[in-house]
Amino acid sequence: MARLTLNLEAEVIERARRLAAERHTRVSTMFSQFIRALANRRGRSRSLGKLARQASGVIGLKGYSHEDVLADALKDKYRL
């Protein structure tokens, strides 16, 4: 496996370590899962159903991309 160095706030590092311990996993595993989830969802807007396509764009994101919204949702889900 390759190594990656990230510069993060101490609080974020501590929270990541606690979350990993609670889930009986490693921080690197959680990070890998997070990145894979982001990458897997990237092209899925094309496979939306008719109703979702019709509703798409109804809510203005005001400077946020769809990726930003997804990243925020995943951060909330994994309490990062």
Helices and strands as residue ranges (DSSP letters): H 10-22, H 27-41, G 44-47, H 50-55, H 66-77
